[in-house]
Amino acid sequence: MRQRLMKTLEERAKQGQANFVMTLLPVLDNLNLAVKASETDSSFEHLLVGVKGTARSFEQALMNVGVEPIAAIGADFNPEFHEAVEMVETDAENDGKIVGEFARGYKFGERLLRPARVQVGKGKVQTAGE
């Protein structure tokens, strides 16, 4: 009984891995198409369009397996989901808000995969003379 249970669990794990790989294969196809197209057409604009399309398909593949991007720009800074890399002086209404994003953060269900690396606004201090 124990061996049968272990075998079933192993098969489920392998099936999950196979499903994940199947989700990523279209992204690899798009990358190969972009490389092939760039060999015949060296236009930067066409290459850029291909790379952007591939990035979108990769993000979609991640979303299909349950990976979600973390909201950043315009959101309130939350140390549970954001890593402050830089603080910049902003107007008072953006104090504590994220004004820039260096690297997008991701979570898988409730699990944080990587925090968003962000730039946080710090409201200007008003002096008596201003």
Secondary structure, DSSP 8 states (H G I E B T S, - for coil): -HHHHHHHHHHHHHHHHHHHHHHHHHHHHHHHHHHHHHHH---HHHHHHHHHHHHHHHHHHHHHTTEEE---TTSB--TTTEEEEEEEEE-GGGTTBEEEEEE--EEETTEEEE-EEEEEEEE----TT-
